[in-house]
Amino acid sequence: MTLNVARPPTGDEPLVTMLDPASGQMVDLKIIDGTKRPLSTFLKKLKGENAEFKVIIRGDQNLEYRFLEPVLITCSEAAVKNVNFAARVPQMVKTVSE
């Protein structure tokens, strides 16, 4: 499973998304929703279905650790033993000079 982690426009909870294999659409996964922990519940379910379950966390190379930390803690709570990172360089906006 690949989790995309991004800096939120405001606040401290990172934006976490994944590609739903059934629909091909990006799905938002909240870490905390009131008193519920949807991401943890989801990861525990997948871990229960596959003992070799792995998570890849993808984020921009300049993403601050404070946005990765809650995702790492959630993976730990779900007993995911194999977590890897993939950093991507933020896309540069090209300008055309006249």
All heavy atoms as an XYZ file, in Angstrom:
758
protein
N       0.834     -1.161      0.000
C       0.000      0.000      0.000
C       0.883      1.230      0.000
O       1.835      1.299      0.760
C      -0.885     -0.053      1.237
C      -1.134      1.239      1.911
S      -2.772      1.920      1.770
C      -3.714      0.721      0.955
N       0.578      2.171     -0.855
C       1.306      3.433     -0.907
C       0.424      4.538     -0.349
O      -0.706      4.730     -0.812
C       1.727      3.778     -2.346
O       2.585      2.742     -2.837
C       2.467      5.098     -2.399
N       0.929      5.236      0.647
C       0.241      6.382      1.220
C       0.956      7.648      0.769
O       2.169      7.775      0.940
C       0.256      6.318      2.750
C      -0.429      5.123      3.401
C      -0.224      5.166      4.916
C      -1.907      5.104      3.067
N       0.219      8.558      0.173
C       0.761      9.854     -0.222
C       0.540     10.821      0.930
O      -0.585     10.958      1.419
C       0.045     10.369     -1.472
C       0.150      9.399     -2.619
O       1.232      9.107     -3.086
N      -0.972      8.869     -3.051
N       1.608     11.459      1.383
C       1.519     12.382      2.511
C       1.938     13.762      2.022
O       2.985     13.914      1.397
C       2.424     11.926      3.678
C       2.314     12.890      4.849
C       2.062     10.513      4.115
N       1.090     14.753      2.328
C       1.372     16.118      1.878
C       1.113     17.107      3.005
O       0.372     16.822      3.947
C       0.506     16.457      0.670
N       1.730     18.271      2.864
C       1.539     19.366      3.809
C       0.122     19.919      3.599
O      -0.280     20.182      2.480
C       2.567     20.460      3.536
C       2.480     21.670      4.423
C       3.515     22.735      4.048
N       4.866     22.226      4.163
C       5.687     22.017      3.123
N       5.311     22.272      1.904
N       6.901     21.558      3.324
N      -0.631     20.122      4.675
C      -1.970     20.685      4.528
C      -1.892     22.195      4.273
O      -0.906     22.825      4.649
C      -2.629     20.403      5.883
C      -1.482     20.414      6.831
C      -0.311     19.838      6.069
N      -2.918     22.769      3.641
C      -2.906     24.220      3.442
C      -2.922     24.969      4.772
O      -2.321     26.014      4.912
C      -4.178     24.511      2.647
C      -4.782     23.205      2.287
C      -4.071     22.130      3.043
N      -3.624     24.391      5.778
C      -3.644     24.963      7.122
C      -3.686     23.807      8.120
O      -4.074     22.693      7.783
C      -4.889     25.846      7.356
O      -6.060     25.056      7.181
C      -4.923     27.036      6.409
N      -3.296     24.086      9.347
C      -3.367     23.069     10.393
C      -2.153     22.171     10.432
O      -1.192     22.350      9.682
N      -2.225     21.187     11.337
C      -1.081     20.304     11.565
C      -1.298     18.868     11.126
O      -0.372     18.077     11.146
C      -0.705     20.310     13.052
C      -0.113     21.636     13.483
O       0.612     22.246     12.680
O      -0.387     22.064     14.617
N      -2.531     18.497     10.763
C      -2.763     17.120     10.333
C      -2.412     17.000      8.852
O      -2.920     17.733      8.011
C      -4.214     16.699     10.547
C      -4.412     15.240     10.200
C      -5.802     14.710     10.534
O      -6.484     15.307     11.372
O      -6.171     13.702      9.943
N      -1.497     16.079      8.526
C      -1.098     15.934      7.122
C      -2.246     15.430      6.254
O      -3.185     14.803      6.745
C       0.022     14.895      7.176
C      -0.249     14.118      8.419
C      -0.878     15.079      9.383
N      -2.163     15.732      4.975
C      -3.107     15.190      4.011
C      -2.582     13.821      3.601
O      -1.459     13.708      3.118
C      -3.212     16.094      2.787
C      -3.680     17.521      3.044
C      -3.594     18.331      1.763
C      -5.083     17.536      3.597
N      -3.387     12.785      3.820
C      -2.992     11.418      3.482
C      -3.986     10.898      2.451
O      -5.192     10.952      2.677
C      -2.976     10.498      4.728
C      -2.538      9.093      4.351
C      -2.075     11.085      5.809
N      -3.458     10.426      1.329
C      -4.313      9.870      0.282
C      -3.731      8.547     -0.189
O      -2.556      8.251      0.040
C      -4.439     10.811     -0.927
O      -3.149     11.033     -1.496
C      -5.072     12.137     -0.547
N      -4.577      7.774     -0.862
C      -4.131      6.537     -1.488
C      -4.953      6.339     -2.751
O      -6.031      6.900     -2.899
C      -4.297      5.343     -0.566
C      -5.729      5.042     -0.200
S      -5.955      3.382      0.397
C      -6.912      2.665     -0.894
N      -4.427      5.545     -3.652
C      -5.139      5.208     -4.875
C      -5.968      3.960     -4.604
O      -5.428      2.912     -4.245
C      -4.143      4.955     -6.008
C      -4.739      4.705     -7.373
C      -5.494      5.926     -7.870
C      -3.647      4.350     -8.361
N      -7.288      4.083     -4.744
C      -8.187      2.943     -4.545
C      -8.060      2.017     -5.748
O      -8.373      2.412     -6.863
C      -9.624      3.430     -4.397
C     -10.614      2.315     -4.131
O     -10.255      1.123     -4.250
O     -11.765      2.639     -3.806
N      -7.574      0.780     -5.540
C      -7.374     -0.123     -6.678
C      -8.676     -0.495     -7.388
O      -8.679     -0.756     -8.583
C      -6.714     -1.353     -6.070
C      -6.880     -1.242     -4.606
C      -7.193      0.183     -4.281
N      -9.781     -0.482     -6.671
C     -11.064     -0.866     -7.272
C     -11.583      0.216     -8.219
O     -12.056     -0.090     -9.318
C     -12.092     -1.144     -6.188
N     -11.478      1.479     -7.803
C     -12.048      2.559     -8.610
C     -11.012      3.359     -9.397
O     -11.363      4.064    -10.332
C     -12.822      3.526     -7.702
O     -11.929      4.237     -6.855
N      -9.739      3.279     -8.987
C      -8.701      4.077     -9.645
C      -8.730      5.538     -9.217
O      -8.052      6.371     -9.795
N      -9.508      5.855     -8.190
C      -9.635      7.225     -7.695
C      -8.778      7.425     -6.440
O      -8.569      6.492     -5.673
C     -11.101      7.523     -7.337
C     -12.054      7.390     -8.502
C     -11.827      8.437     -9.555
O     -11.597      9.600     -9.250
N     -11.843      8.022    -10.815
N      -8.333      8.669     -6.241
C      -7.614      9.004     -5.016
C      -8.617      9.121     -3.878
O      -9.679      9.713     -4.037
C      -6.857     10.325     -5.166
C      -5.679     10.237     -6.115
S      -4.478      8.996     -5.652
C      -3.500      9.902     -4.505
N      -8.274      8.530     -2.736
C      -9.144      8.516     -1.565
C      -8.405      9.190     -0.416
O      -7.240      8.895     -0.168
C      -9.506      7.059     -1.180
C     -10.337      7.015      0.083
C     -10.195      6.351     -2.323
N      -9.087     10.107      0.281
C      -8.523     10.753      1.462
C      -8.655      9.825      2.654
O      -9.697      9.198      2.847
C      -9.254     12.059      1.775
C      -9.019     13.129      0.725
O      -7.950     13.117      0.094
O      -9.907     13.980      0.542
N      -7.602      9.748      3.454
C      -7.614      8.948      4.679
C      -7.280      9.872      5.840
O      -6.170     10.388      5.921
C      -6.592      7.816      4.600
C      -6.817      6.783      3.512
C      -5.591      5.904      3.349
C      -8.024      5.939      3.853
N      -8.216     10.092      6.729
C      -7.974     10.933      7.899
C      -7.252     10.124      8.981
O      -7.537      8.953      9.171
C      -9.280     11.469      8.448
C      -9.922     12.519      7.575
C     -10.953     13.260      8.403
C     -11.374     14.519      7.724
N     -10.437     15.598      7.857
N      -6.337     10.776      9.659
C      -5.655     10.134     10.775
C      -6.593     10.144     11.982
O      -6.786      9.124     12.633
C      -4.322     10.834     11.087
C      -3.374     10.653      9.893
C      -3.709     10.287     12.373
C      -2.087     11.406      9.987
N      -7.173     11.297     12.262
C      -8.118     11.432     13.368
C      -9.387     12.086     12.837
O      -9.325     13.079     12.111
C      -7.532     12.286     14.512
C      -6.284     11.631     15.080
C      -8.571     12.524     15.610
C      -5.536     12.481     16.086
N     -10.523     11.503     13.200
C     -11.822     12.055     12.815
C     -12.709     12.007     14.053
O     -13.348     10.989     14.331
C     -12.424     11.244     11.664
C     -13.659     11.895     11.075
O     -13.948     13.061     11.435
O     -14.339     11.247     10.260
N     -12.686     13.093     14.815
C     -13.405     13.105     16.097
C     -12.711     12.183     17.067
O     -11.545     12.370     17.397
N     -13.410     11.133     17.494
C     -12.811     10.156     18.402
C     -12.340      8.912     17.653
O     -11.781      7.995     18.256
C     -13.823      9.728     19.484
O     -14.966      9.152     18.848
C     -14.250     10.902     20.343
N     -12.562      8.879     16.353
C     -12.177      7.714     15.547
C     -10.801      7.921     14.927
O     -10.331      9.040     14.767
C     -13.212      7.469     14.448
C     -14.575      7.149     15.000
C     -15.565      6.927     13.896
C     -16.938      6.642     14.480
N     -17.946      6.491     13.461
N     -10.156      6.797     14.570
C      -8.846      6.821     13.916
C      -8.956      6.006     12.624
O      -8.534      4.851     12.568
C      -7.789      6.275     14.861
C      -7.707      7.138     16.140
C      -6.559      6.871     17.028
N      -5.251      6.847     16.446
C      -4.470      7.918     16.260
N      -4.892      9.100     16.604
N      -3.279      7.776     15.754
N      -9.548      6.615     11.577
C      -9.834      5.876     10.344
C      -8.610      5.242      9.678
O      -8.691      4.109      9.208
C     -10.464      6.918      9.419
C     -10.874      8.045     10.290
C     -10.021      7.984     11.512
N      -7.481      5.960      9.636
C      -6.293      5.389      8.986
C      -5.804      4.160      9.745
O      -5.500      3.136      9.141
C      -5.183      6.433      8.867
C      -3.883      5.947      8.222
C      -4.129      5.409      6.808
C      -2.841      7.054      8.194
N      -5.759      4.231     11.057
C      -5.325      3.096     11.861
C      -6.252      1.897     11.664
O      -5.784      0.766     11.480
C      -5.285      3.489     13.342
O      -4.864      2.410     14.129
N      -7.549      2.135     11.681
C      -8.530      1.064     11.481
C      -8.338      0.414     10.114
O      -8.344     -0.814      9.983
C      -9.964      1.627     11.604
O     -10.112      2.199     12.904
C     -11.004      0.545     11.390
N      -8.133      1.229      9.090
C      -7.943      0.734      7.729
C      -6.670     -0.106      7.623
O      -6.675     -1.199      7.056
C      -7.902      1.923      6.763
C      -7.710      1.544      5.334
C      -8.700      0.864      4.634
C      -6.537      1.884      4.664
C      -8.524      0.519      3.302
C      -6.360      1.551      3.345
C      -7.355      0.866      2.657
N      -5.570      0.382      8.199
C      -4.300     -0.344      8.143
C      -4.381     -1.666      8.914
O      -3.851     -2.686      8.469
C      -3.156      0.512      8.682
C      -2.794      1.740      7.837
C      -1.712      2.562      8.541
C      -2.347      1.356      6.445
N      -5.061     -1.659     10.064
C      -5.226     -2.890     10.844
C      -6.007     -3.930     10.047
O      -5.688     -5.119     10.079
C      -5.939     -2.601     12.162
C      -5.073     -1.915     13.179
C      -5.859     -1.570     14.428
C      -5.005     -0.782     15.402
N      -5.774     -0.374     16.585
N      -7.026     -3.483      9.334
C      -7.828     -4.394      8.509
C      -6.955     -5.039      7.431
O      -6.973     -6.258      7.245
C      -8.981     -3.631      7.866
C      -9.826     -4.454      6.920
C     -10.902     -3.574      6.271
C     -11.708     -4.325      5.254
N     -11.039     -4.518      3.994
N      -6.172     -4.216      6.721
C      -5.310     -4.749      5.663
C      -4.227     -5.656      6.228
O      -3.906     -6.686      5.642
C      -4.692     -3.605      4.854
C      -5.675     -2.759      4.051
C      -4.940     -1.628      3.337
C      -6.445     -3.601      3.054
N      -3.671     -5.284      7.380
C      -2.643     -6.106      8.028
C      -3.229     -7.456      8.420
O      -2.579     -8.493      8.292
C      -2.105     -5.369      9.256
C      -1.195     -6.168     10.140
C       0.193     -6.246      9.585
C       1.125     -6.792     10.639
N       1.814     -7.974     10.273
N      -4.479     -7.470      8.876
C      -5.146     -8.711      9.247
C      -5.380     -9.633      8.061
O      -5.434    -10.847      8.200
N      -5.496     -9.051      6.866
C      -5.725     -9.829      5.655
C      -4.420    -10.343      5.040
O      -4.440    -11.245      4.215
C      -6.466     -8.980      4.616
C      -7.864     -8.598      5.043
C      -8.514     -7.588      4.116
O      -7.872     -7.130      3.143
O      -9.682     -7.231      4.375
N      -3.280     -9.727      5.418
C      -2.002    -10.083      4.813
C      -0.885     -9.888      5.839
O      -0.525     -8.747      6.149
C      -1.750     -9.212      3.572
C      -0.435     -9.484      2.898
O       0.348    -10.321      3.327
N      -0.172     -8.771      1.820
N      -0.323    -10.963      6.317
C       0.739    -10.887      7.328
C       1.992    -10.180      6.802
O       2.776     -9.649      7.566
C       1.099    -12.284      7.815
N       2.174    -10.155      5.493
C       3.342     -9.514      4.874
C       3.032     -8.086      4.411
O       3.744     -7.528      3.587
C       3.821    -10.343      3.678
C       4.222    -11.760      4.038
C       5.376    -11.800      5.019
O       6.345    -11.043      4.843
O       5.290    -12.587      5.979
N       1.981     -7.511      4.945
C       1.531     -6.178      4.540
C       2.640     -5.148      4.721
O       3.311     -5.120      5.748
C       0.299     -5.796      5.372
C      -0.252     -4.441      5.070
C      -0.855     -4.180      3.848
C      -0.168     -3.427      5.993
C      -1.373     -2.929      3.570
C      -0.687     -2.179      5.733
C      -1.289     -1.930      4.517
N       2.817     -4.293      3.712
C       3.858     -3.257      3.727
C       3.235     -1.914      3.382
O       2.251     -1.847      2.649
C       4.936     -3.565      2.688
C       5.640     -4.866      2.922
C       6.603     -5.161      1.805
C       7.193     -6.550      2.007
N       8.069     -6.938      0.922
N       3.838     -0.856      3.885
C       3.400      0.503      3.583
C       4.575      1.276      3.006
O       5.694      1.206      3.526
C       2.863      1.224      4.844
C       2.623      2.694      4.572
C       1.584      0.564      5.335
N       4.314      1.992      1.943
C       5.283      2.935      1.371
C       4.693      4.321      1.590
O       3.548      4.576      1.219
C       5.505      2.695     -0.132
C       6.064      1.302     -0.369
C       6.425      3.772     -0.715
C       6.097      0.884     -1.826
N       5.456      5.188      2.220
C       5.022      6.566      2.450
C       5.713      7.441      1.423
O       6.937      7.492      1.366
C       5.362      7.030      3.876
C       4.635      6.154      4.896
C       5.000      8.500      4.058
C       5.008      6.441      6.329
N       4.907      8.105      0.594
C       5.431      9.011     -0.429
C       5.169     10.448     -0.033
O       4.062     10.794      0.358
C       4.716      8.766     -1.765
C       5.448      7.901     -2.699
C       4.725      7.730     -3.997
N       4.052      8.945     -4.445
C       3.530      9.084     -5.633
N       3.570      8.116     -6.490
N       2.941     10.204     -5.968
N       6.184     11.261     -0.138
C       6.025     12.681      0.170
C       7.078     13.490     -0.543
O       8.062     12.948     -1.042
N       6.870     14.807     -0.620
C       7.872     15.682     -1.212
C       9.148     15.611     -0.381
O       9.095     15.435      0.839
C       7.380     17.134     -1.253
C       6.274     17.341     -2.273
O       6.176     16.534     -3.215
O       5.515     18.313     -2.123
N      10.271     15.790     -1.033
C      11.538     15.693     -0.306
C      11.679     16.793      0.746
O      12.439     16.638      1.694
C      12.719     15.733     -1.266
C      12.959     17.075     -1.930
C      14.171     17.036     -2.847
O      14.637     15.968     -3.219
N      14.681     18.191     -3.203
N      10.937     17.875      0.619
C      11.017     18.974      1.585
C       9.919     18.922      2.638
O       9.772     19.859      3.413
C      10.952     20.319      0.858
C      12.139     20.502     -0.068
O      13.229     20.022      0.209
N      11.924     21.175     -1.173
N       9.160     17.833      2.698
C       8.085     17.698      3.676
C       8.678     17.608      5.076
O       9.570     16.796      5.329
C       7.252     16.446      3.367
C       6.018     16.210      4.221
C       4.976     17.296      3.949
C       5.441     14.841      3.927
N       8.172     18.442      5.980
C       8.688     18.451      7.342
C       8.312     17.159      8.071
O       7.254     16.590      7.841
C       8.130     19.647      8.132
C       8.581     20.989      7.609
C       7.560     21.603      6.652
O       6.723     20.858      6.085
O       7.611     22.819      6.462
N       9.184     16.751      8.971
C       8.981     15.512      9.725
C       7.681     15.548     10.530
O       7.029     14.529     10.696
C      10.167     15.246     10.657
C       9.989     13.988     11.462
C      10.172     12.741     10.873
C       9.596     14.043     12.794
C       9.975     11.581     11.597
C       9.403     12.884     13.528
C       9.595     11.657     12.912
O       9.393     10.512     13.632
N       7.276     16.727     10.979
C       6.060     16.818     11.799
C       4.821     16.338     11.051
O       3.829     15.991     11.673
C       5.864     18.235     12.328
C       5.529     19.258     11.268
C       5.513     20.655     11.899
N       5.214     21.655     10.901
C       4.111     22.384     10.895
N       3.199     22.207     11.830
N       3.916     23.282      9.975
N       4.876     16.308      9.719
C       3.755     15.785      8.941
C       3.898     14.278      8.696
O       2.912     13.601      8.451
C       3.609     16.534      7.621
C       3.282     17.992      7.810
C       4.144     18.970      7.376
C       2.117     18.373      8.451
C       3.852     20.312      7.566
C       1.811     19.714      8.656
C       2.684     20.683      8.213
N       5.110     13.764      8.757
C       5.325     12.322      8.613
C       5.084     11.579      9.926
O       4.604     10.446      9.926
C       6.753     12.041      8.143
C       7.107     12.456      6.730
C       8.583     12.245      6.477
C       6.275     11.680      5.735
N       5.419     12.213     11.027
C       5.349     11.560     12.326
C       3.987     10.937     12.643
O       3.923      9.772     13.062
C       5.753     12.534     13.428
C       5.760     11.899     14.807
C       6.171     12.878     15.883
O       5.903     14.091     15.745
O       6.749     12.405     16.875
N       2.850     11.650     12.449
C       1.570     11.010     12.783
C       1.262      9.795     11.908
O       0.624      8.839     12.357
C       0.525     12.107     12.568
C       1.237     13.305     12.086
C       2.690     13.025     12.055
N       1.757      9.787     10.682
C       1.551      8.635      9.795
C       2.403      7.462     10.280
O       1.941      6.318     10.324
C       1.867      8.997      8.326
C       1.659      7.794      7.418
C       1.002     10.162      7.861
N       3.631      7.736     10.680
C       4.503      6.685     11.216
C       3.938      6.104     12.508
O       3.945      4.885     12.705
C       5.906      7.238     11.462
C       6.702      7.607     10.220
C       7.965      8.366     10.608
C       7.037      6.374      9.426
N       3.423      6.954     13.377
C       2.829      6.487     14.627
C       1.612      5.622     14.335
O       1.415      4.567     14.953
C       2.466      7.678     15.533
C       3.745      8.335     16.067
C       1.560      7.253     16.693
C       3.534      9.659     16.772
N       0.808      6.032     13.366
C      -0.376      5.258     13.000
C       0.013      3.896     12.442
O      -0.618      2.884     12.757
C      -1.235      6.043     11.979
O      -1.603      7.296     12.570
C      -2.482      5.284     11.603
N       1.063      3.839     11.626
C       1.553      2.552     11.106
C       2.003      1.657     12.255
O       1.731      0.456     12.260
C       2.691      2.766     10.119
S       2.177      3.443      8.532
N       2.653      2.247     13.239
C       3.098      1.484     14.402
C       1.906      0.948     15.197
O       1.900     -0.206     15.618
C       3.978      2.363     15.290
O       4.352      1.686     16.453
N       0.894      1.784     15.398
C      -0.318      1.358     16.112
C      -1.000      0.187     15.407
O      -1.578     -0.672     16.051
C      -1.315      2.508     16.204
C      -0.914      3.613     17.121
C      -1.837      4.816     17.016
O      -2.729      4.856     16.158
O      -1.641      5.736     17.830
N      -0.913      0.185     14.075
C      -1.550     -0.877     13.287
C      -0.645     -2.104     13.153
O      -0.983     -3.045     12.447
C      -1.928     -0.340     11.911
N       0.523     -2.084     13.802
C       1.486     -3.187     13.781
C       2.029     -3.474     12.385
O       2.339     -4.613     12.060
C       0.889     -4.444     14.403
N       2.160     -2.424     11.572
C       2.785     -2.579     10.256
C       4.284     -2.621     10.500
O       4.870     -1.660     10.995
C       2.407     -1.410      9.314
C       3.132     -1.541      7.987
C       0.907     -1.356      9.109
N       4.911     -3.742     10.163
C       6.328     -3.929     10.479
C       7.259     -3.448      9.376
O       8.434     -3.221      9.612
C       6.585     -5.401     10.784
C       5.820     -5.865     12.006
C       6.369     -7.145     12.545
C       5.631     -7.733     13.687
N       4.964     -6.933     14.615
N       6.746     -3.277      8.174
C       7.586     -2.872      7.056
C       7.064     -1.566      6.478
O       6.045     -1.534      5.799
C       7.594     -3.971      5.994
C       8.670     -3.768      4.964
O       9.153     -2.665      4.758
N       9.031     -4.844      4.297
N       7.774     -0.459      6.777
C       7.409      0.864      6.276
C       8.602      1.422      5.536
O       9.715      1.455      6.072
C       7.007      1.816      7.429
C       6.670      3.193      6.891
C       5.834      1.241      8.216
N       8.397      1.829      4.288
C       9.454      2.414      3.469
C       9.057      3.814      3.055
O       7.885      4.185      3.094
C       9.700      1.556      2.220
C      10.268      0.209      2.562
O      11.331      0.109      3.150
N       9.545     -0.848      2.231
N      10.051      4.582      2.621
C       9.819      5.956      2.203
C      10.207      6.140      0.751
O      11.166      5.537      0.280
C      10.663      6.928      3.039
C      10.350      6.876      4.499
C      11.081      6.071      5.341
C       9.318      7.623      5.009
C      10.796      6.010      6.690
C       9.022      7.565      6.359
C       9.760      6.767      7.198
N       9.466      6.971      0.070
C       9.804      7.377     -1.288
C       9.608      8.885     -1.352
O       8.496      9.379     -1.154
C       8.912      6.675     -2.311
N      10.694      9.609     -1.564
C      10.603     11.068     -1.655
C      10.584     11.471     -3.117
O      11.265     10.880     -3.947
C      11.788     11.718     -0.950
N       9.774     12.452     -3.410
C       9.732     12.960     -4.777
C      10.090     14.434     -4.743
O       9.779     15.149     -3.784
C       8.362     12.734     -5.405
C       7.239     13.414     -4.677
C       5.888     13.162     -5.359
N       4.855     13.834     -4.613
C       3.967     13.237     -3.843
N       3.950     11.940     -3.740
N       3.073     13.939     -3.187
N      10.736     14.879     -5.794
C      11.107     16.277     -5.907
C       9.856     17.052     -6.299
O       9.152     16.656     -7.230
C      12.209     16.458     -6.975
C      12.551     17.921     -7.142
C      13.442     15.653     -6.598
N       9.543     18.137     -5.572
C       8.370     18.923     -5.943
C       8.502     19.412     -7.384
O       9.591     19.761     -7.834
C       8.389     20.105     -4.975
C       9.301     19.708     -3.878
C      10.252     18.703     -4.446
N       7.387     19.415     -8.100
C       7.422     19.842     -9.496
C       7.704     21.328     -9.578
O       7.152     22.126     -8.830
C       6.101     19.528    -10.187
C       5.854     18.050    -10.305
C       4.561     17.750    -11.031
O       3.802     18.635    -11.371
N       4.320     16.483    -11.274
N       8.578     21.685    -10.488
C       8.936     23.066    -10.712
C       7.977     23.639    -11.749
O       7.630     22.976    -12.710
C      10.377     23.171    -11.239
C      11.405     22.543    -10.317
S      11.840     23.598     -8.963
C      12.830     24.787     -9.792
N       7.587     24.870    -11.543
C       6.735     25.545    -12.516
C       7.643     26.282    -13.478
O       8.480     27.089    -13.086
C       5.777     26.543    -11.809
C       4.960     27.299    -12.827
C       4.899     25.797    -10.821
N       7.506     25.979    -14.752
C       8.339     26.628    -15.755
C       7.651     27.891    -16.232
O       6.444     27.929    -16.428
C       8.570     25.681    -16.949
C       9.398     24.483    -16.592
C       9.675     23.662    -17.802
C      10.506     22.437    -17.415
N      10.843     21.626    -18.565
N       8.447     28.925    -16.417
C       7.918     30.158    -16.957
C       8.541     30.392    -18.317
O       9.671     29.992    -18.579
C       8.228     31.356    -16.039
O       9.645     31.467    -15.883
C       7.584     31.164    -14.682
N       7.798     31.032    -19.162
C       8.283     31.321    -20.506
C       8.673     32.788    -20.561
O       7.869     33.661    -20.274
C       7.186     31.013    -21.557
C       7.669     31.358    -22.949
C       6.752     29.565    -21.448
N       9.917     33.036    -20.898
C      10.392     34.414    -21.026
C      10.184     34.862    -22.457
O      10.393     34.119    -23.396
C      11.873     34.513    -20.684
O      12.091     34.070    -19.372
N       9.773     36.116    -22.600
C       9.582     36.641    -23.961
C      10.791     37.418    -24.396
O      11.510     37.964    -23.698
C       8.334     37.536    -23.995
C       7.100     36.688    -23.737
C       5.836     37.482    -23.917
O       5.638     38.032    -25.032
O       5.079     37.583    -22.968
